[in-house]
Amino acid sequence: MSAARHSLAWVAGAALAFIWAQRGLAADSSNSVDRYRASAQGLIVEISAPRDDVIRVRAGRDRLPEDASWAVLPAVRTHHQNMALTQTGPTVQLRTAALIVRLNTATLELEIDDAAGHVVLADASRRSLVITPGAAGAPDSIELRKKMPADAHYFGLGDKTGPLDRRGGAFTLWNTDASQFSESTDPLYKSIPFMLGVAETGGSVGVLFDNTWRSHFDFGKSERDTLLIGAEGGPVDYYVLAGAGPKAVIETYAELTGTAPLAPLWALGFQQSRYSYATDAEARAIARRLRGDRIPADVLYLDIDYQDRNRPFTVSSQAFPDLPGFIADLGAMHLRTVLITDLHIARAPDEHYAPYDSGAAQGVFLERPDGSPYVGKVWPGDSVFPDFSRTSVREWWGGLYADFVHAGAAGFWNDMNEPALFDVRSKTMPLDTVHRIEEAGFEPRQASHAEMHNVYGMLNSRATYEGLLKLAPDRRPFVLTRASYAGGQRYAATWTGDNTSTWNHLRLSIAMLNNLGLSGFAYAGDDIGGFSGPGPSPELLTRWIEIGAFNPIFRDHCEKGKTAQEPWVGGPIQEAIRRRYIEERYRLMPYLYALAEENSRTGLPLMRPVFLEFPQQVARTGPGGNADQFMLGPDLLVTPAPIGESPDPYLVSLPGSGWYDYWTGVRQNLAEVTETPRLDRLPVWVRPGSIIPREPLVQSTAELPRGNLQLWVYPGPDCVGHLYVDDGVSLAYRSGDYLRQSIRCRTEENVTIVEFDAREGRYQPWWHEIELTVHGVAGSPRRVVLAEHTVASRFDAKTQTLHIRLPDQPGVSQLRIEAAP
């Protein structure tokens, strides 16, 4: 069908549907439409299906809102699947291959079912969609009311505090500098208006409320069993994502908002930071100590004190007289340098401050309603703020990084970008500050800060990311941002902000990082040891490093004026434990990197709650369940004590049976295990049916491992493992310069078979041999055969492991381990 005929067909179909809805005609009619509109009670509603398993709902008073988004990818947002339309009386039914939408055209009540007739999401029966006109020209406010099934649990919204399960809570989305937040502090730094609902009886649903204004989600706190979603302004524009399980919904959310780009390998290493390593000498001393104590590390951060008078894109000639030389010297030690670049620009006319001078000349800064520049106080004093809603301004910002990129800086840290301001009660700029949207897909127009506030930090990190790509086109950018919005994972990693050095904040971090991962931010971490307050006790810092070793971003960071908390602080005994866990992370780097590559394709997070792998465990996400546990990928279960400072024994629940102790390799056949806390042991378990790739210890990912690739095989159901390798820094993997391979195992009677699939890609690995360790072996095998040739093996009766050395296996091959009769 030609574009013109297709458009005409849609107009005719939509017009007919619109007339039916307007007149409420009863008809046993059928039609096919790619969008359906109805109006009633002064409201217009449009329903469409970007995919068979996604329903989009837009609504407004008198007219529909602008069809534009900072979060949803244009190719998804503008695609419309055909829906079969039937109508009987006031009820319209729209059907895709996966979903059925029922709309009451008289009340505009909506229900979405799956193809089997199970309810995915349904409006509450009373006032399910309310758009209230604002007084005296103020924007309309919005509220949606949805039913909450009794067995449903809710997750997401990014880095909110409180329990893992959101049910019973109410949350505000308004990016806020929430320094030293507590367990009840809300809002926090990011606004991710996406929630995941998982029912105990099966089935999952996601809702993305694509509205950048100050908004809220109330999961039954105000009205029992009613989900309230609303905003102080902006559009009614939301997506309902249906899935057979939570993984399917998370992958669909990634289709809508994009996946995180594959991070540079070094971003997965240990990162050391402080506010601040204030001089060249101090920073070099930290680097020398890391290497001298043989603590593996990849990154050293420089906070604002490296700058001249706290002015972004400057360098203090006294503190860092030769920044390029400093960066080069750290590079020779296989340490990369990440620089902070806050978004406020010092208002310094006639002072030869290039960012201000060039920005003022190009008119890039936000303005007051009277047209004068908006000026607020931040670290440099009086400051002005770029208008990142304009493409040209983002290009200007990206160009500011040229000198730092040429000096060798590896990555950049966008802080204070809620935006945060000093000496004002709101902690941010006035809501009538004027932005000018000049962006593909949007109508060119002015917008208030009330509309742009929640997306401002994301657009800042986007400008940084895109600028770095332009300056170094074949190098993967690394950007760390504090504030963001849905879709911000396309540009930056994140962390949970200014936490405190308490056991409670360590406990909070697990739920926060799990929910960030479910909200798209697979690369997330917290300030290891706590940013604010009195320094952590040696025991708290040790436990935090142990848990951090299994987090996606692993950064030790704290503020001025408190006790130092580098890994050696607290004495040699504590340092030895911490070093061992940091080393273990580096040995696991092949497993971590394969997870990162999987995330770049699917959106599945690296760190994930237990129920993402075992949906039946969702009922245990409350107190006394597994909310304090997490998984690293599908195979490793990390089970810290629920009360970290307590010496009391605690129960660990293992989904199913047959899990292996990661440290000893011993198989556990019980569903519950009692753990007695020990400072040198963080209980970690391996799922039966896992193959974990590992490598020899290095001090940095910049070092080539010396030795053999290690594959730890844990027989069990659906046994599989994955390898992914590339150069770790460039974008050459996009054109085939990578290695991807799956390895499988199965047991048939008395034979264990390990199978290697053929490799994809042309990247050549660093190893020439493979050391295979099979766990849970009862005895020495009768023989081990590879391609009809007998292979030597060594059985360890104490650990019940079988050790086999093989030449590299780039093609399809099969290893047979035949048990003794």
C-alpha positions in Angstrom: 0.0 0.0 0.0 1.3 3.4 -0.9 2.0 6.0 1.9 -0.9 8.1 0.6 -3.3 5.2 0.5 -2.1 4.0 4.0 -2.6 7.5 5.4 -6.1 7.7 3.8 -7.0 4.3 5.1 -6.0 5.3 8.6 -7.9 8.6 8.4 -11.0 6.8 7.2 -10.8 4.1 9.9 -10.0 6.6 12.7 -12.8 8.9 11.6 -15.3 6.0 11.7 -14.0 4.9 15.1 -14.2 8.5 16.3 -17.8 8.8 15.1 -18.8 5.6 16.8 -17.2 6.8 20.1 -18.9 10.2 19.8 -22.3 8.8 19.1 -22.0 5.7 21.3 -23.6 3.6 18.5 -24.1 -0.1 19.2 -22.7 -2.1 16.3 -21.3 -5.6 15.7 -18.7 -4.0 13.4 -15.1 -4.8 12.7 -12.3 -2.7 11.3 -8.6 -2.4 11.5 -7.0 0.8 12.8 -3.5 1.8 13.9 -4.8 4.5 16.3 -8.2 4.8 17.9 -9.6 8.1 19.3 -12.6 8.6 21.5 -14.0 11.6 23.3 -16.3 12.0 26.4 -16.7 14.2 29.3 -14.6 16.9 27.7 -11.6 14.6 27.2 -10.0 13.1 24.2 -8.2 9.7 24.4 -6.0 8.0 21.8 -5.0 4.4 22.0 -2.2 2.9 19.8 0.1 -0.1 19.9 3.8 0.6 19.2 4.3 -3.2 19.5 1.9 -6.1 19.8 2.7 -6.3 23.6 2.7 -2.5 24.3 -0.3 -0.2 24.5 0.2 3.6 24.4 -2.5 5.9 25.8 -2.6 9.6 25.2 -5.3 12.0 26.5 -6.0 15.7 26.9 -8.7 18.3 27.3 -10.0 19.5 24.0 -6.9 18.2 22.1 -4.2 15.6 22.4 -0.7 16.6 23.8 2.3 17.0 21.5 3.5 13.7 20.3 7.1 14.0 21.4 9.4 12.4 24.0 12.8 12.8 25.5 12.6 9.2 26.8 11.1 6.9 24.1 13.0 6.3 21.0 11.5 7.9 17.9 11.4 4.7 15.9 9.3 3.0 18.6 7.1 6.0 19.4 6.1 6.6 15.8 5.4 3.0 14.9 1.8 1.9 15.1 0.7 -1.7 14.9 -2.7 -2.4 13.4 -5.4 -3.3 15.9 -8.6 -5.2 15.0 -11.5 -3.1 16.1 -15.0 -4.3 17.2 -17.7 -2.5 19.0 -20.8 -3.5 20.9 -22.8 -0.7 22.4 -20.5 1.7 24.2 -17.6 -0.9 24.5 -14.9 -0.8 21.9 -12.5 -3.7 21.7 -9.0 -3.3 20.1 -6.9 -6.4 19.6 -3.3 -6.9 18.8 -1.6 -10.3 18.4 -0.8 -10.2 22.2 -3.3 -7.9 23.9 -7.0 -6.9 24.0 -8.0 -3.4 24.9 -11.5 -2.7 26.1 -12.7 1.0 26.3 -16.0 2.2 27.5 -16.6 5.2 25.2 -19.1 6.8 27.6 -16.8 6.8 30.7 -13.4 6.3 29.0 -12.6 3.5 31.4 -9.9 1.2 30.1 -9.0 -2.4 30.6 -6.1 -4.2 29.0 -6.1 -8.1 28.9 -3.6 -10.5 27.5 -4.7 -12.9 24.6 -5.8 -15.5 27.2 -8.1 -13.0 28.8 -6.1 -12.3 32.0 -6.2 -8.7 33.1 -2.9 -6.9 32.5 -3.9 -3.4 33.8 -7.4 -2.0 34.5 -8.7 1.4 35.4 -10.2 1.8 38.9 -14.0 2.2 38.3 -14.3 5.7 39.8 -12.8 8.8 38.1 -10.0 6.7 36.4 -8.7 9.7 34.4 -8.9 13.2 35.7 -7.4 16.3 34.1 -8.0 19.3 36.2 -7.7 22.8 34.6 -5.1 24.9 36.3 -6.2 28.3 37.7 -5.0 31.6 36.2 -3.2 30.0 33.3 -1.4 27.3 35.4 -1.0 23.9 33.7 -3.6 21.2 34.0 -2.9 18.6 36.7 -3.4 14.9 35.9 -4.3 11.8 37.9 -4.8 8.2 36.7 -6.3 5.5 38.9 -5.6 1.9 38.3 -6.6 -1.3 40.1 -3.9 -3.1 42.1 -4.5 -6.9 42.4 -4.0 -8.2 45.9 -1.1 -10.5 44.8 0.8 -7.8 42.8 4.2 -6.4 43.8 5.7 -3.2 42.4 9.2 -2.1 41.6 11.2 0.5 39.7 11.2 4.3 39.8 15.0 4.4 40.0 16.9 5.3 43.1 14.1 5.6 45.7 14.8 4.7 49.3 12.7 2.2 51.4 11.9 -1.4 50.7 12.5 -3.1 47.4 8.8 -3.6 46.9 7.0 -0.2 46.4 3.6 -1.5 47.4 2.2 0.6 50.3 4.4 3.5 49.5 4.0 6.9 47.7 6.8 8.6 45.8 7.4 12.0 44.2 9.5 12.3 41.1 11.4 15.6 41.2 15.2 15.6 40.8 16.6 16.8 44.1 20.0 17.3 45.7 19.1 15.1 48.7 22.5 15.1 50.5 22.6 12.8 53.5 19.2 11.4 52.7 17.5 9.0 55.1 15.4 5.9 54.6 12.3 8.1 54.4 13.7 10.9 52.2 11.8 11.6 49.0 12.3 12.8 46.3 15.9 11.9 45.4 18.2 12.6 42.5 16.5 10.9 39.5 13.0 10.7 38.1 12.4 7.4 36.3 8.6 7.2 35.9 8.7 3.5 35.1 7.2 0.8 37.3 7.2 -3.0 37.1 4.4 -5.0 38.5 4.8 -8.7 39.1 1.9 -11.0 40.3 2.5 -14.0 42.5 0.1 -16.0 40.2 2.2 -15.1 37.1 2.3 -12.4 34.6 4.0 -9.0 34.7 3.2 -5.5 33.6 5.2 -2.3 33.1 4.0 1.3 33.0 6.0 4.1 31.7 4.4 7.5 32.5 6.2 9.7 30.0 5.8 13.1 31.7 8.7 15.3 32.7 6.8 17.5 35.2 6.8 16.9 38.9 4.8 13.7 39.3 3.9 11.0 41.7 3.2 7.3 42.1 1.1 6.1 45.0 1.0 2.3 45.3 -2.0 1.9 47.6 -0.9 4.3 50.3 -3.7 6.8 49.9 -6.3 4.3 48.5 -6.0 0.7 49.4 -5.5 -1.5 46.3 -5.4 1.6 44.0 -2.4 2.7 42.0 -2.4 6.5 41.6 -0.2 8.1 39.0 -0.3 11.9 38.5 1.6 15.0 37.6 1.4 18.8 38.2 1.3 19.5 34.5 2.3 18.1 31.2 0.8 15.3 29.0 -1.2 12.2 29.7 1.1 9.9 27.7 1.8 6.4 29.1 2.8 3.0 27.9 1.6 -0.3 29.2 4.0 -3.2 28.7 2.8 -6.7 29.0 5.0 -9.8 29.5 4.8 -13.4 30.6 7.4 -12.6 33.2 9.4 -9.7 34.6 12.4 -10.2 32.2 10.2 -9.8 29.2 8.9 -6.5 30.5 12.4 -5.2 31.2 13.5 -6.1 27.7 10.5 -4.4 26.3 11.2 -1.3 28.3 14.7 -1.3 26.8 13.1 -1.5 23.4 11.2 1.7 24.2 13.8 3.8 25.9 17.1 2.2 24.6 19.8 0.1 26.2 23.0 1.4 27.8 25.9 1.4 25.3 28.5 -1.2 26.1 30.8 0.4 28.7 34.6 0.4 28.4 35.9 -2.6 30.2 37.8 -0.4 32.7 34.5 1.0 34.0 33.9 -2.4 35.6 37.1 -2.2 37.6 37.7 -0.7 41.0 37.4 3.1 41.1 39.0 5.2 43.8 37.7 8.7 44.5 37.4 11.4 47.2 36.1 15.0 47.5 38.9 15.8 47.0 42.4 14.6 46.1 43.2 18.3 46.0 46.7 18.3 44.7 48.9 16.5 42.2 51.0 15.1 45.0 48.1 13.8 47.0 46.5 12.1 44.0 49.9 10.5 43.0 50.3 9.2 46.5 47.0 7.4 46.3 47.9 5.9 43.0 51.3 4.7 44.3 49.7 3.2 47.4 47.2 1.3 45.3 50.0 -0.2 43.2 52.4 -0.6 46.1 49.8 -2.6 48.1 48.8 -4.5 45.0 45.1 -3.5 45.2 43.7 -3.9 41.7 42.2 -0.7 40.4 41.4 1.0 37.1 40.3 4.6 37.9 41.2 7.6 40.0 38.7 10.5 40.2 39.5 14.2 40.5 36.7 16.2 42.2 36.3 20.0 42.0 39.5 21.0 43.8 41.5 20.3 40.6 39.8 23.3 39.1 40.7 27.0 39.2 38.3 28.5 41.8 35.8 25.7 41.3 35.2 26.7 37.7 34.3 23.9 35.3 36.7 23.2 32.4 39.6 24.9 34.2 42.7 23.5 36.0 44.4 25.0 39.0 47.9 25.8 38.1 48.9 25.5 41.8 47.2 22.2 42.5 47.8 20.5 39.2 50.6 22.4 37.4 50.7 19.7 34.6 47.4 17.9 34.3 48.4 16.1 31.0 51.6 14.9 32.6 49.7 13.7 35.6 47.2 11.8 33.5 50.0 10.3 31.4 51.9 9.2 34.5 48.8 7.5 35.9 48.2 5.9 32.6 51.7 4.4 32.8 50.5 2.8 36.0 47.5 1.5 34.2 45.2 3.9 36.0 42.7 6.1 34.2 41.7 9.6 35.2 38.0 10.7 35.4 37.4 14.4 35.8 34.3 16.1 37.3 32.6 18.7 35.1 29.6 20.3 36.8 27.1 22.0 34.5 27.1 25.4 36.2 29.3 28.0 34.4 30.8 30.7 36.5 29.4 34.1 35.6 32.8 35.8 35.0 32.5 38.5 32.3 35.8 40.0 31.2 37.9 37.4 33.1 39.0 35.4 30.1 36.9 32.4 31.2 36.3 30.7 27.9 33.2 28.7 28.7 31.4 31.8 29.9 32.7 34.0 27.1 31.8 31.6 24.3 28.5 30.7 25.9 27.4 34.3 26.4 28.4 35.1 22.8 26.3 32.3 21.5 23.4 32.9 23.9 23.4 29.4 25.3 22.3 30.1 28.9 18.9 29.9 30.5 16.9 33.1 31.0 14.4 34.6 33.3 11.0 35.5 31.8 12.2 39.0 31.3 15.0 37.8 29.0 17.8 38.4 31.4 20.2 35.5 32.1 19.2 33.4 35.1 22.0 33.5 37.7 22.3 31.3 40.8 24.9 30.4 43.3 26.8 27.1 43.2 30.4 26.1 43.8 32.0 28.9 41.7 29.7 31.5 43.2 27.4 33.3 40.7 26.7 30.9 37.9 24.7 30.6 34.7 23.3 27.4 33.2 23.3 26.0 29.7 20.0 25.4 28.0 20.5 21.7 27.1 17.1 21.5 25.4 18.6 23.0 22.4 20.7 20.8 20.1 23.2 23.6 19.3 23.8 24.2 23.0 24.5 20.5 23.6 27.0 20.7 20.7 28.6 23.7 22.3 28.9 21.9 25.6 30.4 18.8 24.1 33.1 20.9 22.4 34.2 22.2 25.9 35.8 18.8 26.5 38.3 19.1 23.7 41.3 20.0 25.9 40.6 17.4 28.5 40.1 14.7 25.9 43.4 15.6 24.2 45.1 15.6 27.6 44.1 11.9 28.0 41.2 12.1 30.5 39.3 8.8 30.2 35.9 9.8 31.4 33.8 12.6 33.0 31.5 13.0 36.0 28.5 15.2 35.7 27.5 16.2 39.2 25.1 18.8 40.6 22.9 18.4 37.6 19.4 18.2 39.1 20.2 21.2 38.8 21.3 21.9 42.4 21.7 25.4 43.7 22.9 27.0 47.0 21.1 29.5 49.2 17.6 28.8 47.9 14.9 26.8 49.8 13.9 24.9 46.7 17.5 23.8 46.1 17.0 24.5 42.4 16.2 27.3 40.0 12.8 29.1 39.7 10.1 27.1 37.9 9.5 30.0 35.5 13.1 29.9 34.2 12.8 29.8 30.4 14.1 26.9 28.2 13.8 27.0 24.4 13.2 23.6 23.0 15.0 23.1 19.6 15.1 19.4 19.1 14.1 17.0 16.3 10.7 15.6 17.0 9.5 18.5 19.1 7.8 21.7 18.2 10.2 24.7 18.6 8.8 26.5 21.6 9.6 28.0 25.0 9.2 25.7 28.0 9.3 26.5 31.7 11.7 24.9 34.1 8.7 23.2 35.7 8.5 21.1 32.5 12.2 20.7 31.9 13.6 20.2 35.4 13.4 16.4 35.6 15.0 15.9 32.2 17.7 18.6 32.6 20.3 16.3 34.1 19.7 13.7 31.4 20.2 16.2 28.7 23.4 17.4 30.4 24.8 13.8 30.3 23.6 13.4 26.7 25.5 16.5 25.7 28.6 15.1 27.4 28.3 11.7 25.9 27.6 13.0 22.3 30.5 15.5 22.6 32.9 12.8 23.6 31.8 10.7 20.7 32.5 13.6 18.4 35.9 14.3 19.8 37.0 10.7 19.9 34.8 8.9 17.4 36.2 5.4 18.0 36.4 5.5 21.8 33.6 4.5 24.1 32.6 7.5 26.2 32.3 7.1 30.0 29.9 9.5 31.7 28.8 9.3 35.3 25.7 11.4 36.1 23.8 12.1 39.4 20.5 13.2 37.9 18.6 11.7 35.0 15.2 10.7 33.5 13.9 7.6 31.8 16.1 6.8 28.8 19.1 8.4 30.4 20.9 5.0 30.5 21.7 5.7 26.8 24.2 8.3 27.9 25.6 7.7 31.3 26.2 5.4 34.3 24.9 6.7 37.7 25.2 6.4 41.4 22.9 6.8 44.4 24.2 10.2 45.5 25.3 11.5 48.8 24.7 8.6 51.2 26.1 8.3 54.7 28.5 6.0 56.4 26.0 3.8 58.2 25.0 0.2 58.2 21.5 1.3 57.3 22.7 3.0 54.1 24.6 -0.1 53.1 21.4 -2.0 53.5 19.4 0.6 51.6 21.9 0.5 48.7 20.9 -3.1 47.7 17.2 -2.2 47.1 18.2 1.1 45.4 20.7 -0.5 43.0 18.2 -3.3 42.2 15.5 -0.9 41.4 17.8 1.3 39.3 18.7 -1.8 37.3 15.0 -2.6 36.7 14.6 1.1 35.6 17.2 0.8 32.8 20.3 1.9 34.7 22.4 -1.3 34.5 25.6 0.6 35.3 24.8 1.9 38.8 26.7 2.0 42.1 26.8 3.8 45.4 29.6 5.6 47.3 31.4 2.7 48.9 31.8 3.4 52.6 29.4 6.3 52.5 29.9 9.8 51.3 28.8 11.9 54.4 28.9 11.8 58.1 31.5 10.3 60.4 33.8 7.8 58.8 32.7 4.1 58.6 34.0 1.7 61.2 36.6 -0.7 59.8 34.1 -3.5 59.8 31.5 -1.4 57.9 34.0 -0.4 55.2 35.1 -4.0 54.8 31.6 -5.3 54.4 30.7 -2.5 52.0 33.7 -3.3 49.8 32.8 -7.0 49.9 29.3 -6.2 48.6 30.5 -3.5 46.3 32.7 -6.1 44.6 29.5 -7.6 43.2 27.8 -4.3 42.2 27.9 -2.9 38.6 29.8 0.3 39.4 32.5 -0.2 42.2 33.6 3.2 43.4 34.9 4.2 46.9 34.1 7.9 47.5 33.6 10.2 50.4 33.5 13.9 51.3 36.0 16.3 52.9 36.4 16.5 56.6 35.8 12.8 57.4 38.1 9.9 58.1 39.8 8.5 55.0 38.3 5.3 53.6 40.7 4.0 51.0 41.0 0.2 51.1 44.0 0.2 53.4 42.4 2.3 56.1 41.9 0.3 59.3 45.0 -1.8 59.3 46.5 -4.8 57.5 43.9 -7.4 58.5 41.1 -5.3 57.1 43.1 -4.4 54.0 43.8 -8.1 53.3 40.1 -9.0 53.4 39.2 -6.0 51.2 42.0 -6.8 48.7 40.8 -10.4 48.4 37.3 -9.2 47.4 38.6 -6.7 44.9 40.8 -9.4 43.5 37.9 -11.7 43.1 36.0 -9.0 41.1 39.0 -8.9 38.7 39.1 -12.7 38.4 35.3 -12.5 37.5 35.9 -9.8 34.9 35.0 -12.2 31.9 31.7 -13.0 33.6 31.0 -9.3 34.3 31.9 -8.2 30.8 29.6 -10.8 29.2 26.8 -9.5 31.3 27.6 -6.0 30.2 27.4 -7.1 26.5 24.2 -8.9 27.2 22.8 -5.7 28.7 23.8 -3.7 25.6 21.5 -6.0 23.5 18.6 -6.8 25.9 18.5 -4.2 28.7 18.7 -6.9 31.3 20.6 -5.5 34.3 23.9 -6.8 35.6 22.8 -6.7 39.2 19.2 -7.9 39.7 16.7 -8.9 42.4 16.2 -12.6 42.9 12.7 -12.5 41.5 13.9 -11.4 38.1 15.5 -14.9 37.7 12.9 -16.7 39.9 9.5 -14.9 39.5 7.9 -17.2 42.0 10.1 -15.6 44.6 8.4 -12.2 44.2 6.2 -13.0 47.3 9.5 -13.0 49.3 10.5 -9.4 48.5 9.1 -8.0 51.8 10.6 -8.1 55.3 12.1 -11.4 56.1 12.4 -12.4 52.5 15.1 -12.0 49.9 14.9 -8.2 49.5 18.4 -7.9 51.1 19.9 -10.4 48.6 20.7 -9.8 44.9 22.0 -11.7 41.9 24.9 -10.7 39.7 23.7 -11.9 36.4 21.7 -15.1 36.2 24.2 -17.3 38.1 25.6 -15.7 41.3 23.4 -15.1 44.3 24.8 -12.7 47.0 23.3 -13.1 50.4 24.6 -10.6 53.0 23.1 -10.5 56.5 19.8 -8.5 56.6 21.2 -6.6 59.6 24.8 -6.2 58.8 26.0 -5.1 62.2 24.4 -8.0 64.0 26.4 -11.1 64.9 23.3 -13.3 65.0 22.9 -16.2 62.6 20.4 -15.7 59.8 18.6 -17.9 57.2 19.5 -17.8 53.5 16.8 -19.1 51.2 18.0 -20.7 48.0 15.5 -21.0 45.2 15.2 -24.7 44.6 18.2 -26.9 45.6 21.6 -27.9 44.5 23.3 -24.5 44.8 27.1 -24.4 45.1 29.0 -22.3 47.7 31.0 -20.0 45.5 34.1 -20.0 47.8 34.3 -23.7 48.6 32.5 -25.3 45.6 30.5 -27.5 48.0 27.0 -28.3 46.8 24.1 -27.5 49.1 21.1 -29.6 48.8 18.9 -27.7 51.2 16.5 -24.9 50.3 17.5 -23.0 53.4 21.0 -22.5 54.9 21.9 -20.9 58.2 24.8 -18.4 58.0 26.7 -17.1 61.0 28.2 -13.7 60.0 31.9 -13.6 59.6 33.7 -10.4 58.5 35.9 -12.3 56.0 33.0 -14.2 54.4 30.2 -12.7 52.2 28.0 -15.7 51.3 27.8 -16.1 47.6 26.1 -19.0 45.8 26.3 -20.4 42.3 23.2 -21.5 40.5 23.2 -25.2 39.4 23.5 -25.1 35.6 26.1 -22.4 35.4 29.4 -22.0 33.6 31.4 -19.1 35.0 34.3 -17.7 32.9 37.2 -16.3 34.9 40.7 -15.1 34.3 44.1 -14.9 36.0 44.5 -12.0 38.4 45.6 -8.6 37.0 46.1 -5.2 38.7 44.1 -3.4 36.0 42.0 -4.3 33.0 44.7 -2.5 31.0 46.9 -5.5 31.7 46.7 -8.6 29.5 46.0 -11.6 31.7 48.8 -14.1 31.8 47.7 -17.7 31.7 44.7 -19.6 30.7 41.0 -18.8 30.5 39.2 -20.6 33.4 35.7 -22.1 33.0 34.1 -23.2 36.3 31.3 -25.7 35.4 28.5 -26.3 37.9 26.3 -29.1 36.4 22.5 -28.6 36.6 19.4 -27.9 34.5 19.8 -25.7 31.4 23.5 -25.5 31.9 25.1 -22.7 29.9 27.7 -20.0 30.1 28.8 -17.2 27.8 32.0 -15.6 26.7 32.3 -12.1 25.3 35.7 -10.4 24.6 36.7 -7.4 22.6 39.4 -4.7 23.0 37.5 -3.1 25.8 37.8 0.5 24.7 37.0 1.1 21.1 33.8 0.8 19.0 35.4 -1.7 16.7 33.1 -4.4 18.2 30.2 -2.8 16.2 31.8 -3.9 13.0 32.6 -7.5 14.0 35.8 -7.1 16.0 34.6 -9.2 19.0 34.4 -12.8 20.2 31.2 -14.3 21.4 30.7 -17.9 22.3 28.3 -20.1 24.3 29.4 -23.2 26.3 26.8 -25.7 27.5 26.8 -28.8 29.6 24.5 -31.7 30.2 24.5 -35.1 31.9 23.3 -38.2 30.2 23.4 -41.3 32.5 27.0 -41.5 33.6 28.4 -39.0 31.1 28.8 -35.3 31.6 29.1 -33.5 28.2 30.5 -30.0 27.8 29.8 -28.5 24.4 31.4 -25.5 22.8 29.4 -23.6 20.2 31.2 -22.0 17.2 32.5 -18.5 17.9 31.1 -15.3 16.4 33.3 -12.4 15.5 36.9 -12.0 14.5 38.5 -10.9 17.7 41.5 -13.0 18.8 41.5 -13.9 22.5 44.4 -13.4 25.0 44.4 -17.1 26.0 45.6 -20.2 24.2 44.4 -22.8 26.6 41.4 -23.4 28.8 41.4 -24.7 32.4 38.1 -26.4 33.0 37.0 -27.1 36.6 33.8 -29.2 37.0 32.2 -29.0 40.4 30.2 -31.6 42.2 32.1 -34.6 40.8 31.7 -37.7 42.9 34.8 -39.5 41.8 37.6 -39.8 39.4 36.2 -40.4 35.9 36.8 -43.5 33.8 38.1 -41.3 31.0 37.8 -37.8 29.5 37.5 -37.5 25.7 37.8 -34.6 23.4 37.4 -35.2 19.6 38.1 -38.9 20.1 41.3 -38.2 22.0 41.7 -39.0 25.7 42.5 -35.9 27.8 44.4 -35.9 31.1 42.4 -34.8 34.2 43.0 -34.4 37.9 40.3 -35.2 40.5 40.3 -33.5 43.9 38.4 -35.6 46.3 38.4 -32.9 49.0 36.6 -30.3 46.9 34.9 -32.8 44.6 36.2 -31.1 41.5 37.6 -32.3 38.3 40.4 -30.3 36.6 41.0 -30.5 32.9 43.3 -28.5 30.6 42.3 -28.1 27.0 43.6 -26.2 24.0 41.5 -23.3 23.0 38.2 -24.3 21.5 37.1 -21.7 18.9 34.8 -24.1 16.9 32.1 -26.6 17.6 33.5 -29.3 19.9 32.4 -31.7 22.6 34.1 -32.9 25.8 32.9 -36.1 27.3 33.5 -36.9 30.9 32.7 -40.6 31.5 32.1 -41.5 35.1 33.7 -44.7 36.5 31.3 -47.6 36.7 
